[in-house]
Structures are given as structure tokens and as C-alpha cells.
Amino acid sequence: MKLSIVSLLLFVCYTIQADEIEFGKLRPIDLETKECAFEKDAAALIMFDKGNSWFVRDDNGFVLRFDRHIRIKIFKEAGFDYGEIEIPLFIGKDDRENVKDIEAFTFNIEDGAIKKYALDNENVFKEDINEYWYAKKFAMPQLKEGSIIDVKYSVYSPFYDYLQDWEFQSDIPTLYSEYKVNMIPFYSYRYRLQGASKMDHFKSYEKSGFERTFAGIPFKDMVYEFGLKNVPSFKDEEFISSRNDYLKKIDFQLAEVNYPSGYKKQLMESWPALADELLDSPAFGKYIKKAEKWGKKNLAHLNNKPAHERMEEVLNYMKSTYAWNGYTGKYRQRTFKEFNDKLTGNSANINLFAIGALNSIGIKASPVIISTRSNGKVTDSFPYASLFNYVIILVDVDGKKQLVDATQPLCPNNLIPAKCINGKGFVVEEESEAWVNISNRSPSMEELNLSIHLNVDENEMTGRCLAKSTGYMALSDRKSYRADKKEFEDGLSDELSIVDGIKPVNLLDNKTPFKYSFDFTGSIDQIDNQLIVAPFADLTVKDNPFKQENRSLPIDLVYLKANRLIATIGIPEGYRVDELPAKQNLMTDNVAFSYSAVVHNNQIQVVAIYKFKKITYDAKAYKELKNFMKEVTSKVNAKIILTKVDEGVAAL
């Protein structure tokens, strides 16, 4: 059997000569290493990380066993977090993964000698994460600067269709990472390598020793070894789609099952084959058909309405009747009957149901499987079903196609959740090879309109703010406000006191911008005979969000963003404007900024507008964006100076 190589990357492979590694026994290099040679500020270093997946016999055939051995050197106290070990384990419908043979040691140098502390298995705990995952967790004993931790364990999985993937890269640098997979002739997998143009170590060979037999068929394992050395830490940069899109890693997908009888079951031939498989599934296509049958009985009264109204009615019905339980997936979680009895289910329960309901009233709707932002982007080069974790809806209304989602009541029907804006999605139709780009070009804006009164005698600023947000910013504000009103208020300002709380105007009307108002008070800075006033109080951006010195990854803002700030400040009697920030206009292909401050009718009017013209930028644009926001934050926080008028001068 051959392991199919599906990659556009050319491997230049050579063998790494490495010391023999034995669990629980240190090598000279482990003791001698005082820092990472290629990342000298690293708090810890993975000396090596080795994984091995292989098939072991059980009563029903085979289970997948995954062995891992990792050794980490701690340099600084900040590296102690890497002594907290967590092993995630999957829970299926009828079975689950289990971890066995957990062993771990901490090595310290004490009084010139090596002291070895063993993990007490009584300190290994189980933590339930959700109905699909649980974890085994433990903390390494006696950690201190200079500690070396040595950990090994084995995971047994009945899910042969999910061969363990491998990440060569971590949040700390790695001297050497190696993954070995042992293949048997009954299962064929394809793999996809990401983030590396070559392997430092790649080798394939037939395993030595005695043959194994299954169903009377003798065989030997084919072994594939993948290794990378001197892997830098992954810098979890701001404004990226997902770390999963950039980590150096290798993913596997089951492609074929070869039965002892000679029958072969192809699991991954093409995109049309994947579409047909999904449409034939009781948890996908057949579920849609049941919803369509239900819709013909229960939604016939909508048939005389215009197409757009019919679509709106169905989406609003789904959002008001059924509750999303927080779980995502491309397959429905509950049966059709269970979903309608409980009125709650995962994202696929809701969106697949909505597709059937829309089709029942003459609205063409198709499922689009996607990968959410946290899950990483997908590519049309590899028909890997496992890469998709969500389904949204492609509707065709009066010849106009639109992507919609029915899971979130506060999300307007013209938007899909921001987590879904992630490259492109595969349209699931018969014999389909169609893809759709997932984007939203509508700008999202936040506007603050301030009226400020300066009470000099009380050394106090009082004011009123009328706030408005649109698009994804409105959705975010509505969700935050409903989740925790107090936290939403506290997040507006560190310096101002909000009087009597925020007053929302249209909290639940998601078709309109989110509007709210509040009154506030704050102190005035007075130096001698001058008032120093921040025109936008403490309600604007203070820190540059682009903090890195250098950038290697693209910048992904998710959606178009804009901000408008307007302030009207009454000039106190007996004061004149001594200093106003200068007018400014900045316009490029990437960004725009305008600022003006003028005196009119004994008032100061200040207006600042800044926006990003693109959703994604190449890494080379990072310096421009950083300088742009440096200018914006400086300008919108610039102070206005008012000086007390000399009484003698005033009399003249």
C-alpha cells in the first residue's frame, strides 16, 4: 500500500542524525542548553516532540494508537505554563478515545546533582469540555527555572477515519519535531502539509520484523517519517484569520477502505462525490428533505408573498422559534423529531432545516459547507470533508444570490455571523464542483456624537453621547449589551462616570443601526488659568492596535470598518480658545482619515472620521496601517486649550 501524497510542495528530504532518546533519561544536550540559540528570549524550548500513530488489533479489528513523547526545557518563570499538560480526547456517539500509560518526570539540578520528580497519577484529572470532548490534565511537579520536563502517553482511538494530525510548531520554539505513521493495507490516507516547503527529515520504508495477519491476509506496516528541526515559535499575531491557517502542520484524511474480501470503498474521490455523499446522508440531505416536506404543510400560506418577503419570513421564523445550543457542525446533531420537540439544536439543525423550509415555498436554497475562522481556511485542492465544520445557506431570490444564516436572532438577515467570513465555501448540490466566496463588503461604522458642557466652578465636564453602530459593529454591540449591561458600560471609558446607565433605542430591531444614549461626567484638567480639554472625552481609541514591530502574516480585519467622532463643546464664559489641533486629511488606497476643529457661535466643533478601505491587507502594508493608526490615535486624543481671559482685556 502507498500513502498518497497530495501536495504542491516539493520535498527536499534528508536524514537528521540525532542522539538516541530514551524516556526518563537525559542527554548531555538537555542539560547543557541554557537558551534557544535561534530565539534567545524564549521562556521555554521543546527539545524534541515525537509522535507515532499505528494500528493495533482488538476484538473488532483495529484501533488507532497514538504515542507521544515530549521533552521541554524551562528557562524562565514565564515558561511554567508549559508544565500544565492537557490531552484532548474525542467522544463519539457510541465510543470515545482513551488515554493510557501517562508517565512524566521533572528534572532539576539541586546541589550539583540531578533530582528526578515523578508525576503522581493521583494528580491526573479528567475535565469534561462538552458533549464531544473531554480532557486529561495534570501539572508537572517541582517546576522552577532550569527544569526539564519529560512526558509520554498513549491515546487509543476507535475512530480510524480520524488519523491523528500533527503540529510541528508551537507557541515556543522546537529543536526537533517528528511524526511517524504506520500504515496497514486496509486503510489509505492522504495528507496535506502546511507551512513548510520541505521536510528536514522524510523517510518511508517497510517495517522490519514478523508479518502480521488479519482475516488470513499477511502484511507488514509501511512506515512514513516526517521531521522538522529548529522550528520557530508561532507568533500569534493580531488580525489573522486563524492560527490554524499558518501553523506548520500535517493533516490526514481517510481516502479508501480496503476490505479483506477485496471490496474497496472510496471515501474521497472528488468534490461531486463529496456532494453526493452529503446529500445522501440522513444527517444532511435527507434531513433537508424532511424539512421541505414539513414546510409544504406548514408554510403554504407564504406562497402568495413576494420572494424576498418569503425568505425573510422563514429566516425570522427560524430565529424566533429555534435556539442555537452553541455547537457547530456540518451535520445535524438531533433528529428532525428531536429538534422540533426540544426547539433547540446545533447550527446544522437550524440551517439545514431553513434550507428545506425555503425550498418548500419556492425559494431556491442550497447548503454551503464552510470552515469557520477559528477552524482555519479550506482549499479546493483537497476534497477533505473533515476540514469543514459549519453549513450556511445560499439563496437565490429574484435572480440575486445571497448567503444567509438562521442561527442568531440579533444578526440581521443580510449578514452572516462574522465567524463565517473565511475564504470560500463549497456549494452542496448534485454533481457540484461550485464554490462561493464568503465576504461582506458593506461597511460597519461606529459613530459617537458628543455634546459637552464645561463647568469650571465645579472643575467638571458633563455631557451627553448619542451613539450609533451599523453592520457587524451593531451586531457586536447588541450582543455585548444583552450579555452584560454593566460590562458594556464599563468598557466605554476608564475615566468617565456614566449617569443613570445606557438607554438603548432599538435593542432588538436588528434591521436598523443600534442606537443608544447616555449622560456622563468627568473631571477637567486645569493648569493655572488654562483648561485642557479632550474633545472626545475618554470615549475614543487610545492605543494603536497595531503593536508589532514587524509583520510576516497578512492582516485580516474580517469586515470593512469605519469610525466617526463628532463633538460640540460649549466655551465657558470668560474663556477663549487658545489652541486647536490642526486640520488634517489623509487619503490612500488603503485608508482614509479626516480631522477638523473649528470655533463657531461660541462653540467648538470637532469632527474626526477614519476608515479602512480593505478587509484584508498584505503583510507589507502593515507599516502603513501602523503609522496610520498612530496618527489617528494621536489626533483624536489631542487636547484643546482654553485660556481665561484677563478681566482688564475683556473690559476693553
N, C-alpha and C positions, 0 to 999 in steps of 0.2 A: 504494500500500500504506500502511496505517496501523499505527503501533505501538500495540498495545493497552495502555491504562492500567488497571492493576489495583491500585487503592489507595483506601483510605477517606479518605486525606488530601486536603485541599483545597489546591491550589497557588495561591498569590498570587505571580505572576511579574512580574518587571520586569528590564530590561536593565541590566547593570553597565557603566559606562563605564570602560574600563581602558586603560592605556598599551599601545602596541604592544610585543610581546615578540619578541625575536629571540635565538636561541641564540648564546651566546658573547659577547653584548653586554649590558652592564649598563645599567640605568636609574638615574636620579637617586635614586629611592626605595630601590633596593637599597643604595646607598652611604650614604644619609642615615639609614636605620633603625638605631638603636642598641639598641633593645629592643622587645619586643612590647607594644604600647600596652594590650592587654586582658589580658595575662599577663606582668607585668613581671619575674617571677622565672624565666621560661622560659630554658633553656640554648641554645635554637636556635629558629628560626622558618622555616616554609615560606613563602617569598614568593609562590610560586604552584606549583600542581601541575596539569598539563593532560594529559589522556588523549584519544586519538582511535582508535576502532575502525572499520574499514572492510574491505570485501571486495575482494580483488584477484584477477585472473584467473591461473590456472595451467593446465597441460595437462589436468587432470581437472575443471576447472570453476572453483571459487573456494577461496581460503584466507583466513582471517581475519588481518588485520594490525592490531596494536595499537601505536600510537606513544605514547611518554610523554616529557614534558619537565618536569623538576622543578628548582626553584632554592631553596636553603636558605641562610640566614644563620646563622653560628655566633657566639653571644655569649660563651659560657663553655667552659672545658675539658670540662665535663660533656656538652657538645653534640658532642664529637668523634665519638661513636659514630654519629652520623647521616652521617658521612663514610664509613661502611662500607656499601657498596651490595650488595644481594643481589637477584637476579632469579630467582624460582622458575619452573620450566618443567616441563610435564607430559609424561609418557611413556605413550603408548597401546600397544595390542597390536602394531600394525604400523607405527606412525609416532610422531613426537614433535614438540613445539614447539621452535623455534629462535629465538635472539636474534641480531640483526644490527645493524650501524651504531651500535655503542656509542661515544659521544663524551662527554667530560667535561672540565671545567676547574675549577681552583681559582683564585679571585681574592683577592689580598692587597694591602693598602696598604703599600708599602715605600718609605721615604724620600720620602713625599709623592706617590708615583706608584702607579698600578695595575699590579701584576705578575700575569701570567697564566701558570698552570702547566697543561699539558695532560696528561691521563691517557695513559700508555704502554700500549697494548693488550697488550704482553707481560706486564703485571701483572694481566690479567683471567684468572681461574682458574675451572675447572669443578669442582664438588663434587657427587658422587653422594650423594643423600639416601636413597633406597630404590628399589625397582623401578618406582615410579610417578612419582618426582620427581627432578630434578636442579636445580642452580642455577649461575648465573654470578655470580661475586663479584669485587669489587675495592675497594680503599681509595683514597680521594682523596689526591693528593699535597699536601705542604706545608701541612697544616692548622694553624691557630692561631686564637686568639680574634680575631674580626672577619672571618674568612674567609667568602667566598661561594662555594658550590659549585653548578655548573650541569651537569646530567646529562640526556642524552637517549639513547633506544634504541628499537628496534622488535622486537616479537615476532611471529613468523609461526606460525600455528596451523592444522593441518588439521582441527581439531575444531570444525566450525561449530555443533555443538549446545551448545557452551560459550562463549557470548559473554562477553568479559571483564567481570567485575563491577568496581565502583569504590567505594573507601572515601574519603569526603570528609574523614574525621577520622583523626588520627594521634596518636602519643604526645607530639608537640609541637604548638603552635598553628599554624594555617594562615591566611594572609591571604586567599587565594583558591584554590579548587579547582573544576575544571571538567572534565566528561566529555562528549565528543561521540561520538555513534554514527551511522554512516551505513548506512541500511537499504536493501536491494535487494528487489525484489518476489518473490524466490524463497524467502525465509525470513521468518517472522513470529515476533516475540518478545514476551513480556510482561515487565513489570518490576515490582519491588516496592521502594518507598522506605522506609527505616527511619531513625528518629531525627530527622526534620525535618518540621515541619508545613507548610513551604512551601519553595520554591526561591527563592533570591535572583536567579537567572537561569534562565529556561526559554524556549527558542525552538525552533520546528520550521519547516522550510522545504525546498523542493525545491532541490537543489544546482544551481548555475548551470553553464554551460559545455555542452560537447557531450554528446549522449546516448551511453550505452554500449549494446552489444548482447550478448546471449547466446542461443545456439540460434535466432538470427534474430529475437529479441524485443528491441526497443529499450526502454531505460528510463533513468531518472535516479534517483540516490540521494535518499532522503528523510533529512534530517539533523535530529537532535534534540540539543539542548544543555542540559545540567544544570549549574548552578553554585551554590556556596555561598561566602560570604565571612565573614571573621572567625570561623573555626571554632575553638573552644577545644580544647586538648589533651584527650585521653581519659585520665581518671584511672582507672588500673587498680585499682579498689578491691578490697579483700579481701571474701571471702564473696559472690561473684557467680556466677551460673551460667556465663557465658562473656562475654568482651568482645564476641563476635560478636552478642550479643543487644542491645547498646546502642550500638555504633558508628553514626555517621551514614554510611549507605552505600546503594548501589543494586544490586540483584541482577536478573539476567536469566535467562529460561528460554525455550528454543525451544518454540513452540506449534504451528507449522504449517510444512510444507514444500510449496511450490507448484512443481510440475514444469512444464517448458516445454510438455509435452503437454497440459496443462490439468488433470491429476490433482492433487488436494490430499490430503496426508496429515496428519491431525490427530494431534498428539503430546500434547496436553494439553487434553482436553475436560472431564473430571470425575474425581472420586475413583473411581467404579466403573470408568471406562475405565482409570485407572492400575492398579487391582487386576487387571483382566483382562489388561492388558499384562504385568504381573509374573508372573501365573500361567501365561502362555503362553511365558514366556522359558525357554530351555534352562539359563540360569544361575540360575533361581529356581524357578518352579513345576514345570518338567519335572525338575529336579534332585530336588525333594521326591518326585516320583512314583517316581523310580529308587530313592531311599532306602526308600520304602514297600514297593516290590517286594522289595528286599533284606531288609527287616525281616520280611516274611511267611515268608521261607525260613529266616531265622537266629534269629528271636526268638519262634517259636511256643511254645517251652517256658514262656514267661512268661504265657500266656493264662489259666491257671487261678489266678493270684495276684490278690489284691485290687488295685483300680485304683491306689491310692496306691503300693503296692509296685512295680507295673509301671512307673509313672512314675519312681520312684527308681532302679530297676534300669537303665532306659535312660539317664538322666542320668549315673549313676555310670559306666556303660559308656563313654559318650562321653568323659567327663573322664579316665578311666584309659587309654583306647585311643588317642585322637587328641590331638595337641598343637596348640594355637593358635600360629601363627607371628608374632603381633604385629600383623598387618594387619587393619583393619576394613573393612566393606563390606556393602551390602545384597545384592550378587550374589556367588555363589561364585567363588572365584579359580581353583580347579582343577576339572577334570572329575571325575565320580564315580569313574572308574577311577584317575586320578592321586591323588586324595585317599586312596583305600583302599590304594594301593601305597605311598605315602610316609607315610601316617598323620599327616599334618600339612597345615594349610591355614588360610585366613583365618577370621574369625568367622562369616561366612555359610556357608562349607563345613561348619562344625561344627553350627551351629544349624539350618540348613535340613535337614541330614541327620537331626538329632534329631527334627525335626517329622515327617518321613516315617516314622522308626522308631516314634515314639509312635502315629501313626495306624495303623500296621500291626498293633498289638496292642490296638486298640480304645480308645485314649486320644485324644479329640478335641484336636488341636493345630493352631493357626493361626499363621502368621508375623505379626509386628508390626514394621513398619519404623519406626525412630526416628532421631532426631538425638542424638548423644552430647553431653555437656555442653560439651566444647571446641569442638564444631561449631556450637552455638547452637540455640535453640528453633525449632520449626516451628509453623505455624498452619494451621488447617483452612480458611482463606480462600483459599489458593492451592495448587492441586494441582501443586506443584513437586517432581518426583521427585528432582532434584539436591540438595534440601535434606536428604534422608535419607542417612545413612551407616552404618547398622547395622540388624541384624534380631535380635529376641528372640522368645520363644515364649510364646503364650497357651495354657494348657492348661485343660481342663475335666475335673476329677476329682470324680466323685460329685456333680455339680451345683455344685461350687465352682470358680470361675475363679482362676487364679494365673499370674503372669508368672515365667518361669524362663529360665535361660541355661546353656549347657553348655560354656563355653569355659575356665573357671578351676577347676582341681581344688580349690583351697583355699577357694573360695566355696561355702558350704552351699546346698543346693538350694532353700531357702526365700528366698534373696536373689538379686537380680540385681546385677551389678557396679555400684558407685556411679556410674561414669561414665554409666550408662544412665538414671539418675534425672533426667529432664529434661523435665518438662511432660507430654506425651502422645504416643502413638504410633498409627499408622494400622493397623487390622486388615485384612490382605490376605485377603479371601475373595471369592467370586464376587458381583458386583454390590454390593460393600461400600461403605458410607459410614460404617462404625463406627470409633470411636476409643476408646482406653482410657487412663485416667490412670495415669501411672507414678509411684508413690510407695511408700514403705515406712514404716509407722507404728510398727514395732517399735523400741523404744528401744535404742540401743547404749550400753553402760556400760563404764567402766573403773574397777576397784577396786584399791586398794593397802592392804594390811593389814601394818602395821609393828610389830615388837617390838624395842625399843631398850634397850640397856644402856649406862649412862654410867660409864666407867672414869676416875675423877677423877685417880688417881695417874699414869696414862699420858696424861691430857688427850685421851682418845679416846672416840669413840662407836662402838659396834659394834651391829649389828642384823641382822635377817632380814626380808625382804619376801616376802610371798605376794601375787602379782599375778593378776588375772583380768580378762579383757575379753570382751565379748559383741558379737554383731551385726557391724556394719561395722568397729568398733574391733578386734574379734578378727581379722577378715579382714586388716585393715591390719597388725596386729602380726605375724600369721603370715607374711605376705608379706615384711615387713621383716626378720624374724628369719632366714627362709630365704635371703633375698638376700644379707645380710651380717651375721653374728652380731656381729662386733666393732663395726660401726657402730651396730647396735641397742643394744648395751650402752653405748657412748659417748654415745648420745643420751638415756640415762636421767638422767644427772647430770653436772654440771661439777665438783662438789666431792667427791663420794663415790668411794671405790675399791671396785669390786665384786670379791669374793673368789671365786676358782675358777670364775668365769663363771656365766652364767644356766643354769638347769636347767629346760627345758620339760617339762611333764607330759603334754600331749596335742597335740603339734605338728600332727599330720596328721588328727586326728579333728575335722573341721570341723562336725560336728553338735553339738558341745559348746563351752562357753566355752573360750577359750585360757587356760591356766593355766601359770604359771612361777614359780620362786622364785630368790632369790639372797641371799647374805650380803654385807654391806657394812661398811666402816669409814669414819670421818670424824673430823674434829677437833672439840673443844668450845671454845666461846668462854668464857674465864674473865676476869672483871674483879674484882680484889681477892678478896673472899670469896663471889662470886656466879658461878653457872653460867648461861649464856644459851643456851637450847636451842630449836632449830627442831623442833617436834614431828613434822613430816613430812619431816625431814632436808632433802635437796635434791631431792626427787623430785616436787614438785608444780609447778603452773603459777606462773611468776614474773612474767611480763609480761602486761599486758592486751592481748588480741589485737585489740581494737577501738581503733585508734590515731588514726583521723581525727577532726578537729575537727567537720566537717560531713559529711553523707551525703546523696547525691541518688538513689542506686540502692537497690532492695530488697536485703535481707540473705537469703542463701540458704545454709543450713547443711548441705544435702544430705540429712541424716537427723537424727532425734531423738538428742540427746546428753545423757549424764549422767556424773557422776564421784562416786565415794565414796572417802573417805580415812579410814582408821582407824589410830590409833597407840596403842600401850601402852608407857609409858616407866617403867622402874623408878627409884624415887627413891633416890639413893645414901645410904648410911649417913652420918649426921651432917649431912644437909641437909634443909631444909624448903622447901615451895613458898611462894614469896613473892608471886608474881604469875601469874595465869592470865588469858588472854583471856576477855572476857565472852561469855556465851551469846548467840546471835543466831538469829533466824528471819525469813526474808523470803519472802513469797509474793505473786505477782501472776498475772495471766492469761498472762503471757509467760515467767516464770522462777520458780525456787524455790531457796532456799538455807537450810541449817540448819547450826549450828555449836555444839558443846558441848565443854567441857573440865572434867573433874571428877577429884578425888582419891579413890581407893578402894583400901583394903588396900595402902598404901604404893606405889601405882602411880598414874600419871596416865593417864587415858584420854581421848583426843581423837577426835572424830568430826566430819567435815565432808562434807556432801552438797550438790552443786549440779547443776542441770539446766535445760535449755532445753525449754520446753513446745511449741514450734512448730518446724517445719522452715524456713519462710520468714516473714520479717517485713517490713512496710512500712518505708520509709526513716525515717519519723517515729518508729519505735521504736528507732532507733539510739542515741539518747542514753540511753534506759533500759538497753539492753544494755551500753553502755559503762560506765555507772555501776555496773551490777550486777557486771560482771567486775572493776571497780576495787575494789569491796567484797570480792569473793571473793578476789582475789589478795592484798589487804592482810590479810585474816583468816587465810587458810591459811598465810601466811608470818609471822604474828605469833609472837613469841617467848614462851617460858615462862621465868620467872626463879626459880632455886633459890638459896637463901641458906644458907651454912654456919652451923650452929647453934653459938652460943657454948658452950664446954665447961662454964662455970660454970652457965649457964642449963640446959644439958642435965642437969647433976647434980641440980638441984632437981627 
